[in-house]
């Protein structure tokens, strides 16, 4: 059974913790755009709206990337007014795959430093 986050007339499906699979998480994080979204969310104290991300893709493509992250258990999305707030599912991922998310996020920093990317 999937967990849902609801607002009046709106529901976003999220996999329940026990439905999250390692290969799906790795697939979701394998794309550079989705990896950058996870990196941005890692430094956020609270959920960020989709509009807070400066992504080099169209709005519809960005929506696709956020959906892949949500459907594979990497992020949660909840509506606040008309905006979707995005947050890493850090506690769920840590419980299922200890150290994985922190290793991936540290890898982003190391790669950026190594390649001189901003």
C-alpha positions as CSV (number, residue, x, y, z in Angstrom):
1,X,0.0,0.0,0.0
2,X,1.3,3.4,-0.9
3,X,1.4,6.4,1.4
4,X,-0.2,9.6,0.2
5,X,0.1,13.2,1.1
6,X,-3.2,15.0,0.7
7,X,-4.5,18.5,0.3
8,X,-8.1,19.3,-0.5
9,X,-8.7,17.6,-4.0
10,X,-5.0,16.8,-4.3
11,X,-3.0,13.7,-3.5
12,X,0.5,12.8,-4.4
13,X,1.5,9.2,-4.2
14,X,4.7,8.3,-2.4
15,X,5.9,4.7,-1.9
16,X,5.7,3.5,1.7
17,X,9.1,3.1,3.3
18,X,8.9,-0.7,3.0
19,X,8.2,-0.4,-0.8
20,X,11.4,1.6,-1.6
21,X,13.9,-0.5,-3.5
22,X,17.6,0.2,-3.8
23,X,17.7,-0.1,-7.6
24,X,14.9,2.5,-7.9
25,X,16.7,4.9,-5.7
26,X,19.9,4.5,-7.6
27,X,18.0,4.9,-10.9
28,X,16.5,8.1,-9.7
29,X,19.8,9.5,-8.6
30,X,21.7,8.4,-11.8
31,X,20.5,11.4,-13.8
32,X,22.6,14.6,-13.4
33,X,19.5,16.8,-13.1
34,X,17.9,14.6,-10.4
35,X,21.3,14.4,-8.6
36,X,21.5,18.1,-8.6
37,X,18.0,18.4,-7.1
38,X,19.0,16.0,-4.3
39,X,22.1,18.0,-3.7
40,X,20.2,21.2,-3.4
41,X,17.7,19.6,-1.1
42,X,20.4,18.2,1.2
43,X,21.3,21.7,2.3
44,X,17.7,22.9,2.9
45,X,16.3,23.2,6.4
46,X,12.8,22.9,5.1
47,X,11.0,21.9,1.9
48,X,11.7,23.9,-1.2
49,X,9.2,24.7,-3.9
50,X,10.0,23.5,-7.4
51,X,10.5,27.2,-8.5
52,X,13.5,27.5,-6.1
53,X,15.6,25.3,-8.5
54,X,17.4,26.8,-11.4
55,X,17.4,23.8,-13.7
56,X,18.6,23.9,-17.3
57,X,15.5,22.1,-18.6
58,X,11.9,23.1,-19.5
59,X,9.2,23.2,-16.8
60,X,7.6,20.0,-18.0
61,X,11.0,18.2,-18.0
62,X,11.7,19.5,-14.4
63,X,8.3,18.2,-13.4
64,X,9.2,14.8,-14.8
65,X,12.5,14.8,-12.8
66,X,10.7,15.7,-9.5
67,X,8.1,12.9,-10.2
68,X,10.8,10.3,-10.8
69,X,12.5,11.3,-7.5
70,X,9.2,11.1,-5.6
71,X,7.9,7.9,-7.2
72,X,11.2,6.1,-6.3
73,X,11.2,7.2,-2.7
74,X,14.0,9.8,-2.8
75,X,11.9,12.9,-2.1
76,X,8.6,13.8,-0.6
77,X,6.3,16.4,-2.1
78,X,3.5,18.2,-0.3
79,X,1.3,21.0,-1.5
80,X,1.5,24.3,0.2
81,X,-1.1,26.5,-1.5
82,X,-0.3,26.1,-5.2
83,X,3.3,25.2,-4.7
84,X,4.8,21.7,-4.2
85,X,7.4,21.6,-1.4
86,X,10.1,19.1,-1.9
87,X,12.2,17.4,0.8
88,X,14.6,14.5,0.9
89,X,13.2,11.4,2.5
90,X,16.5,11.2,4.5
91,X,15.1,9.3,7.5
92,X,13.5,6.6,5.3
93,X,16.6,6.2,3.1
94,X,18.9,6.1,6.1
95,X,16.8,3.4,7.7
96,X,16.7,1.3,4.6
97,X,20.2,1.9,3.2
98,X,22.4,3.3,6.0
99,X,25.0,5.7,4.7
100,X,23.9,5.6,1.0
101,X,22.4,9.1,0.8
102,X,25.3,10.7,2.7
103,X,27.8,8.9,0.5
104,X,26.0,10.1,-2.7
105,X,25.7,13.7,-1.4
106,X,29.4,13.7,-0.4
107,X,30.2,12.3,-3.9
108,X,28.4,15.4,-5.4
109,X,30.7,17.7,-3.5
110,X,33.8,15.8,-4.3
111,X,33.0,15.6,-8.0
112,X,32.2,19.3,-8.1
113,X,35.5,20.2,-6.5
114,X,37.5,17.8,-8.6
115,X,36.0,19.0,-11.9
116,X,35.8,22.6,-10.9
117,X,32.1,22.8,-11.5
118,X,29.9,25.4,-9.8
